[in-house]
Amino acid sequence: MRHASFAALLCLAGLLTPIPRAAAGLDAATAAQVDEVAAEWLTSTAAPSVSIAIVQRGALVYAKGYGHVRLTPDQPATTAGRYAIDSITKEFTSAAILLLAQQGKLSLDDPLAKWFADLGEASRVTLRQILNHTSGIRDYWPQDFVTPPMTKPTTPQAIIDEWGKRPLDFAPGSDWQYSNTGYVLAGTVVERVSGEPLFEFLRRHIFVPLHMMRVADKAAPLSDEDAAGYTRYALGPVQPAPQEGAGWLFGAANLAMPPTELALWDISLIERSLLSAQSYEAQWAPVVLKDGSRRAYGLGLVVEDVQGRLRIGHAGSGSGFLADNRVWPHERAAIVILTNNDWASPADLLDRIAFLVLPPTPAEARARALFEAFQKGTVDRALFTPAGNAYLNDHVLADLRSSLGALGPARLIELEHESRRGGMVTRLWKILCRDVRLQATERAYPGGPLEEFRITKRED
């Protein structure tokens, strides 16, 4: 099989295409670990390629392409190659609406009836509600494949006529449900208010100011150095993915770019350099529904609190492509992962890179230190209660050293759950090594010593 021979070559240095000027910002040891986990991910998933950009301290510090952007003929990945970012496009369409609001040309609370005379129930939906997915407007593409109608060209108006005029799935503001249709409507509003095509508005007001000079609209063919999309069915062979017809991705998923270009956008989010302070506050505010419940989504951005850290971004999924973009504004860090497959989520790889480049929280730092100590068969007795120290006798430490030491460094140590029991805080940690999945159960008195840090193998 064509792709099997390709996977066998992934460890060769010739498939790793660096950008020296970008790589200089990441220390050599961490860069080598990023290379290792990227190569492991490609081998385990059979994805044709992946391209990565890393931001630290508010600057691009690392970029590299791995694998092949095209398999026939072979085209090695480089950092210049563009990938479809699919729904990450929503970050830009949302920003376009915010820019128009800053110019006084519209308000986020304007109803769609201001621009669309015949939307029926959707006429009362506001711009804010289509951007934060609380509109109730039916999504035209909930499937994970290209439907027969989507293989043929369409227009934004045709999508609006077919899907925007249907009865709402719920009363606006009462629930949260992802809707690509809402972003087709948003892109159309940008065009009607600005008087220019959506991509031209984005180019002039976002891409040029941020020096994002290699962004493309997927409606036009990409070059041979850009990524072609690939798919597979179950465990079948890798093959070219069917392409969406022109017009279907408008406003919702139509952009393609190298990860370094998306990193420039992420830096603008970290610096808050493009929009007004009021616009960023609106963009980053999580949804509050009519019943008072909250959803981890702002305006075109997932907005989450993860272990006390603000994390924003978006993922993308389309035919032949998957993408993930995450930004930690307070840490001034971001990671972009773009890949030309539609079966292996880049989120797993992003988690492992974040483990390498983000400073750990205090709880994470302790868990990492304990795992490394157990691999050596040692323990800091001061960290544990008398009962915990009794459990960690010489025999136990010897077994920990012999069973864990050969696994190599952890690829990920991630907190999955936290609860209370017996007066202690219980934390469940996921630990991933190269070939083994583990879990650790930690029990500790609040602000006090550890009673337990017990490692077992995960069988899921």
C-alpha positions as CSV (number, residue, x, y, z in Angstrom):
1,M,0.0,0.0,0.0
2,R,1.3,3.4,-1.0
3,H,0.8,5.0,2.4
4,A,2.3,2.1,4.5
5,S,5.7,2.7,2.9
6,F,5.4,6.4,3.6
7,A,4.7,5.8,7.3
8,A,7.8,3.8,7.6
9,L,9.8,6.8,6.6
10,L,8.5,9.2,9.1
11,C,11.4,8.9,11.4
12,L,13.8,10.1,8.7
13,A,15.2,13.5,9.3
14,G,14.5,14.4,5.7
15,L,10.8,14.6,6.4
16,L,11.2,17.2,9.1
17,T,11.4,20.6,7.4
18,P,12.4,23.4,9.8
19,I,12.3,27.2,9.8
20,P,15.7,28.1,11.4
21,R,14.7,31.7,12.2
22,A,11.6,30.6,14.0
23,A,13.1,27.6,15.7
24,A,15.8,29.7,17.4
25,G,13.3,30.9,20.0
26,L,12.6,27.4,21.4
27,D,15.3,25.7,23.4
28,A,17.0,22.7,21.6
29,A,15.8,20.1,24.2
30,T,12.2,21.1,23.9
31,A,12.4,21.4,20.1
32,A,13.7,17.8,20.0
33,Q,10.8,16.6,22.2
34,V,8.3,18.4,19.9
35,D,9.8,16.6,17.0
36,E,9.5,13.3,18.8
37,V,5.9,13.6,19.7
38,A,5.0,14.9,16.2
39,A,6.7,11.9,14.5
40,E,5.0,9.5,17.0
41,W,1.6,11.1,16.2
42,L,2.1,10.7,12.5
43,T,3.2,7.1,12.8
44,S,0.3,6.1,15.1
45,T,-2.4,7.9,13.1
46,A,-1.1,7.4,9.5
47,A,-1.9,11.1,8.8
48,P,-0.1,12.3,5.7
49,S,1.3,15.4,7.3
50,V,1.1,17.9,10.1
51,S,2.3,21.5,10.4
52,I,2.9,23.2,13.7
53,A,3.5,26.8,15.0
54,I,4.3,27.7,18.6
55,V,4.0,31.1,20.3
56,Q,5.7,31.8,23.6
57,R,6.2,35.2,25.3
58,G,3.9,36.7,22.6
59,A,6.2,35.8,19.7
60,L,6.5,33.0,17.2
61,V,9.3,30.7,18.5
62,Y,8.9,27.5,16.5
63,A,7.4,26.3,13.2
64,K,7.9,23.0,11.4
65,G,6.2,20.8,8.8
66,Y,6.3,17.0,9.0
67,G,5.3,14.4,6.5
68,H,3.9,15.0,3.0
69,V,1.3,17.6,2.0
70,R,0.6,15.6,-1.2
71,L,1.2,11.9,-1.7
72,T,0.9,11.7,-5.5
73,P,3.4,13.0,-6.5
74,D,5.3,13.2,-3.2
75,Q,5.4,16.8,-1.8
76,P,7.2,17.1,1.5
77,A,5.6,19.4,4.1
78,T,7.1,22.8,4.6
79,T,6.1,25.7,6.9
80,A,5.0,27.6,3.8
81,G,2.3,25.1,2.8
82,R,-1.3,26.2,3.3
83,Y,-3.9,24.0,5.0
84,A,-7.7,24.5,5.2
85,I,-8.5,25.8,8.7
86,D,-12.2,25.2,8.2
87,S,-14.2,26.4,11.3
88,I,-11.3,28.4,12.7
89,T,-12.5,30.8,9.9
90,K,-15.3,31.7,12.4
91,E,-12.8,33.6,14.5
92,F,-12.2,36.0,11.5
93,T,-15.8,36.3,10.4
94,S,-16.7,37.3,14.0
95,A,-13.9,39.8,14.1
96,A,-15.2,41.4,10.8
97,I,-18.6,41.9,12.5
98,L,-16.9,43.5,15.5
99,L,-14.8,45.8,13.3
100,L,-18.0,47.0,11.6
101,A,-19.6,47.6,15.0
102,Q,-16.6,49.6,16.0
103,Q,-17.1,51.7,12.8
104,G,-20.7,52.4,13.9
105,K,-22.1,50.6,10.9
106,L,-24.0,48.0,12.9
107,S,-24.7,46.7,16.4
108,L,-24.3,43.2,17.8
109,D,-27.9,43.4,19.0
110,D,-29.3,44.3,15.6
111,P,-31.8,41.7,14.4
112,L,-31.3,40.0,11.1
113,A,-34.5,41.6,9.8
114,K,-32.3,44.7,9.3
115,W,-30.7,43.0,6.3
116,F,-32.9,40.1,5.4
117,A,-36.6,40.8,4.7
118,D,-37.9,37.2,4.5
119,L,-36.2,35.0,7.1
120,G,-39.4,34.2,9.0
121,E,-38.7,33.2,12.6
122,A,-35.0,33.9,12.2
123,S,-35.7,37.6,11.4
124,R,-35.7,38.4,15.2
125,V,-32.3,36.6,15.8
126,T,-29.5,39.1,16.5
127,L,-26.0,39.2,15.2
128,R,-24.7,38.4,18.6
129,Q,-26.8,35.2,18.7
130,I,-25.6,33.9,15.3
131,L,-22.0,34.6,16.4
132,N,-22.3,32.8,19.7
133,H,-24.5,29.9,18.4
134,T,-27.6,30.7,20.4
135,S,-29.7,31.6,17.4
136,G,-31.6,28.4,17.0
137,I,-31.0,28.5,13.2
138,R,-30.7,25.1,11.7
139,D,-27.1,24.0,10.9
140,Y,-26.8,23.1,7.2
141,W,-23.7,20.8,7.8
142,P,-23.9,18.7,10.9
143,Q,-22.4,15.6,9.1
144,D,-18.8,14.6,9.1
145,F,-18.8,13.9,5.4
146,V,-19.6,15.8,2.2
147,T,-23.3,15.2,1.3
148,P,-24.3,14.8,-2.4
149,P,-25.7,18.4,-2.7
150,M,-22.4,19.7,-1.3
151,T,-20.4,18.4,-4.2
152,K,-22.1,20.9,-6.4
153,P,-21.5,24.7,-6.3
154,T,-23.9,26.9,-4.4
155,T,-24.2,30.4,-3.2
156,P,-24.6,31.9,0.3
157,Q,-28.0,33.1,-0.6
158,A,-29.1,29.6,-1.6
159,I,-27.9,28.3,1.8
160,I,-29.8,31.0,3.5
161,D,-33.0,30.4,1.4
162,E,-32.8,26.6,2.2
163,W,-31.7,26.6,5.9
164,G,-32.0,30.1,7.2
165,K,-35.8,30.3,6.6
166,R,-36.6,27.0,8.4
167,P,-38.4,27.0,11.7
168,L,-35.9,27.6,14.6
169,D,-34.7,24.7,16.6
170,F,-35.3,26.7,19.8
171,A,-36.1,30.2,20.9
172,P,-33.2,32.5,20.4
173,G,-31.0,32.8,23.5
174,S,-32.6,29.8,25.3
175,D,-30.1,27.1,24.2
176,W,-26.7,26.6,22.5
177,Q,-26.3,24.7,19.3
178,Y,-23.5,25.0,16.7
179,S,-24.7,26.4,13.4
180,N,-22.6,27.0,10.3
181,T,-25.7,28.6,8.8
182,G,-25.4,31.4,11.3
183,Y,-21.9,32.2,10.0
184,V,-23.0,32.2,6.3
185,L,-25.5,34.9,7.5
186,A,-22.8,36.8,9.3
187,G,-20.5,36.7,6.2
188,T,-23.4,38.0,4.1
189,V,-24.0,40.8,6.6
190,V,-20.3,41.8,6.3
191,E,-20.7,42.1,2.5
192,R,-23.9,44.0,2.6
193,V,-22.7,46.5,5.2
194,S,-19.2,47.0,3.9
195,G,-20.1,46.9,0.2
196,E,-17.2,44.5,-0.6
197,P,-16.6,40.7,-0.8
198,L,-16.1,39.1,2.5
199,F,-12.5,37.9,1.7
200,E,-11.5,41.4,0.5
201,F,-12.8,42.9,3.7
202,L,-10.9,40.4,5.8
203,R,-7.8,41.0,3.7
204,R,-7.8,44.8,4.0
205,H,-8.9,45.0,7.7
206,I,-7.3,41.9,9.3
207,F,-4.8,40.1,7.1
208,V,-2.8,43.1,5.8
209,P,-2.6,44.9,9.1
210,L,-1.3,41.6,10.8
211,H,1.1,40.8,7.9
212,M,-0.8,37.6,7.1
213,M,0.1,37.6,3.4
214,R,-0.5,33.9,2.5
215,V,-4.1,33.5,3.5
216,A,-6.3,32.1,0.7
217,D,-10.0,31.6,0.1
218,K,-10.7,27.9,-0.6
219,A,-13.0,28.9,-3.3
220,A,-9.9,29.3,-5.5
221,P,-7.5,26.4,-6.2
222,L,-4.4,26.2,-4.0
223,S,-0.9,25.6,-5.3
224,D,1.0,22.4,-5.5
225,E,3.0,23.3,-2.4
226,D,-0.2,23.6,-0.4
227,A,-1.8,20.6,1.4
228,A,-4.3,18.3,-0.4
229,G,-6.9,16.7,1.8
230,Y,-7.0,13.0,2.5
231,T,-9.6,10.6,4.1
232,R,-9.9,7.0,4.9
233,Y,-12.9,4.7,5.8
234,A,-12.4,2.9,9.1
235,L,-8.9,1.4,8.8
236,G,-8.9,1.4,5.0
237,P,-6.3,3.0,2.7
238,V,-5.6,6.7,2.7
239,Q,-7.1,8.4,-0.4
240,P,-7.9,11.8,-1.7
241,A,-10.9,13.4,0.1
242,P,-13.9,14.6,-1.8
243,Q,-14.0,18.4,-2.0
244,E,-16.9,20.7,-1.0
245,G,-18.4,22.6,-3.9
246,A,-17.7,26.3,-4.3
247,G,-19.8,28.5,-2.0
248,W,-20.6,26.0,0.8
249,L,-17.9,27.1,3.2
250,F,-18.6,30.9,2.9
251,G,-18.1,32.7,6.2
252,A,-18.1,29.5,8.2
253,A,-15.0,27.6,7.0
254,N,-13.6,29.0,3.8
255,L,-10.0,30.0,4.8
256,A,-6.7,28.3,4.2
257,M,-3.3,29.4,5.5
258,P,0.0,28.1,6.9
259,P,0.1,27.7,10.7
260,T,2.6,30.6,11.0
261,E,-0.1,33.0,9.6
262,L,-2.6,31.8,12.1
263,A,0.1,32.3,14.8
264,L,0.2,36.0,13.8
265,W,-3.5,36.2,14.5
266,D,-3.0,34.5,17.8
267,I,-0.4,37.0,18.7
268,S,-2.9,39.8,18.0
269,L,-5.3,38.2,20.4
270,I,-2.6,38.0,23.1
271,E,-1.7,41.6,22.5
272,R,-5.3,42.8,21.9
273,S,-3.8,44.8,19.1
274,L,-6.4,44.7,16.3
275,L,-9.8,45.3,17.9
276,S,-11.0,47.7,20.6
277,A,-11.0,46.8,24.3
278,Q,-14.8,46.7,24.1
279,S,-14.8,44.3,21.1
280,Y,-12.4,41.9,22.9
281,E,-14.6,41.9,26.0
282,A,-17.6,41.0,23.8
283,Q,-15.6,38.4,21.9
284,W,-14.2,36.7,24.9
285,A,-17.4,36.7,27.1
286,P,-18.8,33.2,27.5
287,V,-22.5,32.7,26.6
288,V,-25.1,33.2,29.3
289,L,-28.4,31.7,28.3
290,K,-31.8,32.9,29.4
291,D,-31.9,30.5,32.3
292,G,-28.6,31.8,33.6
293,S,-26.5,28.8,32.6
294,R,-23.3,29.4,30.8
295,R,-21.6,27.8,27.7
296,A,-17.8,27.9,27.0
297,Y,-18.2,30.0,23.8
298,G,-17.9,33.7,23.0
299,L,-18.1,35.3,19.6
300,G,-16.4,32.8,17.2
301,L,-14.1,31.6,20.0
302,V,-14.3,28.7,22.5
303,V,-13.6,30.4,25.9
304,E,-12.7,28.1,28.7
305,D,-11.2,28.1,32.2
306,V,-8.9,25.1,32.3
307,Q,-7.4,24.5,35.8
308,G,-7.6,28.2,36.5
309,R,-6.2,29.3,33.1
310,L,-8.0,31.2,30.5
311,R,-7.9,29.4,27.2
312,I,-9.4,30.6,23.9
313,G,-9.4,29.3,20.4
314,H,-11.3,27.1,17.9
315,A,-11.0,23.8,16.1
316,G,-11.7,23.1,12.4
317,S,-13.0,20.1,10.7
318,G,-13.7,19.6,7.0
319,S,-13.3,17.0,4.2
320,G,-9.7,16.0,4.3
321,F,-8.5,18.5,6.9
322,L,-8.5,18.9,10.7
323,A,-7.1,21.9,12.6
324,D,-6.8,23.1,16.2
325,N,-5.8,26.6,17.4
326,R,-5.5,27.3,21.1
327,V,-4.3,30.5,22.9
328,W,-3.5,31.1,26.5
329,P,-3.6,34.9,26.7
330,H,-2.3,35.3,30.2
331,E,0.7,33.0,29.5
332,R,1.2,34.8,26.2
333,A,1.3,31.4,24.5
334,A,-0.4,29.7,21.6
335,I,-0.2,26.5,19.6
336,V,-1.4,25.9,16.1
337,I,-1.8,22.4,14.6
338,L,-2.9,21.9,11.0
339,T,-3.2,18.5,9.3
340,N,-4.4,17.2,6.0
341,N,-6.4,14.2,7.3
342,D,-10.0,14.0,8.6
343,W,-9.8,11.0,10.9
344,A,-7.1,11.7,13.5
345,S,-7.8,14.7,15.8
346,P,-4.8,17.1,16.1
347,A,-6.1,17.9,19.7
348,D,-4.1,14.9,21.0
349,L,-0.9,16.2,19.5
350,L,-1.6,19.7,20.7
351,D,-2.1,18.5,24.3
352,R,1.3,16.8,24.2
353,I,3.0,19.9,22.8
354,A,1.3,22.1,25.4
355,F,2.6,19.7,28.1
356,L,6.1,20.5,26.8
357,V,5.9,24.3,26.3
358,L,3.4,25.6,28.9
359,P,4.6,26.2,32.5
360,P,2.8,23.7,34.8
361,T,0.4,24.7,37.5
362,P,1.6,23.9,41.0
363,A,-0.5,20.7,41.1
364,E,0.8,19.6,37.7
365,A,4.4,20.4,38.7
366,R,4.1,18.1,41.7
367,A,2.5,15.3,39.7
368,R,5.3,15.5,37.1
369,A,8.0,15.5,39.8
370,L,6.5,12.5,41.5
371,F,6.2,10.5,38.3
372,E,9.9,11.2,37.4
373,A,10.9,10.3,41.0
374,F,9.0,7.0,40.9
375,Q,10.7,6.2,37.6
376,K,14.0,6.5,39.5
377,G,12.7,4.5,42.4
378,T,13.0,7.5,44.8
379,V,10.6,9.6,46.8
380,D,10.7,12.9,48.8
381,R,9.4,11.6,52.1
382,A,8.5,15.1,53.2
383,L,5.7,15.2,50.7
384,F,3.8,12.3,52.2
385,T,1.9,11.5,55.4
386,P,3.1,8.7,57.6
387,A,0.5,6.4,56.0
388,G,1.7,7.4,52.5
389,N,5.3,6.8,53.4
390,A,4.4,3.4,54.9
391,Y,2.8,2.4,51.6
392,L,5.9,3.5,49.6
393,N,8.2,1.0,51.1
394,D,11.4,-0.2,49.4
395,H,9.7,-3.1,47.6
396,V,7.0,-0.7,46.2
397,L,9.7,1.8,45.1
398,A,11.7,-1.0,43.4
399,D,8.6,-2.1,41.4
400,L,7.9,1.5,40.4
401,R,11.4,1.9,39.2
402,S,11.5,-1.3,37.2
403,S,8.1,-0.9,35.6
404,L,8.1,2.8,35.0
405,G,11.7,3.6,34.4
406,A,11.8,1.9,31.0
407,L,8.8,3.9,29.7
408,G,10.8,7.1,29.0
409,P,9.6,10.6,29.7
410,A,5.9,11.2,30.0
411,R,4.2,12.6,26.9
412,L,1.3,14.0,28.9
413,I,0.3,14.3,32.5
414,E,-3.2,15.8,32.6
415,L,-5.7,16.4,35.4
416,E,-9.0,14.7,34.5
417,H,-11.1,15.0,37.6
418,E,-11.0,16.5,41.0
419,S,-13.3,15.7,44.0
420,R,-13.3,15.4,47.8
421,R,-13.4,12.3,49.9
422,G,-12.4,11.5,53.5
423,G,-11.4,15.1,54.2
424,M,-8.9,15.0,51.3
425,V,-8.8,16.3,47.7
426,T,-8.8,13.5,45.2
427,R,-7.2,14.1,41.8
428,L,-7.2,11.7,38.9
429,W,-4.4,12.1,36.5
430,K,-4.0,10.8,32.9
431,I,-0.4,9.9,32.2
432,L,0.6,9.0,28.6
433,C,4.0,7.6,27.7
434,R,5.1,6.6,24.3
435,D,3.5,3.1,24.3
436,V,1.5,3.0,27.5
437,R,-1.5,4.8,29.0
438,L,-1.4,5.2,32.8
439,Q,-3.5,6.9,35.5
440,A,-2.5,8.2,38.9
441,T,-4.8,8.6,41.9
442,E,-3.7,11.4,44.1
443,R,-5.2,12.1,47.6
444,A,-4.0,15.0,49.7
445,Y,-5.2,17.0,52.6
446,P,-6.0,20.6,51.5
447,G,-2.8,22.6,51.8
448,G,-1.1,19.6,53.4
449,P,0.8,16.4,52.6
450,L,-0.1,13.6,50.2
451,E,-1.7,10.5,51.5
452,E,-1.5,8.7,48.1
453,F,-0.1,8.9,44.6
454,R,-0.9,5.5,43.1
455,I,-0.1,4.7,39.5
456,T,-2.0,2.0,37.5
457,K,-2.3,1.0,33.9
458,R,-5.3,2.3,31.9
459,E,-7.1,-0.3,29.9
460,D,-9.4,2.0,27.9
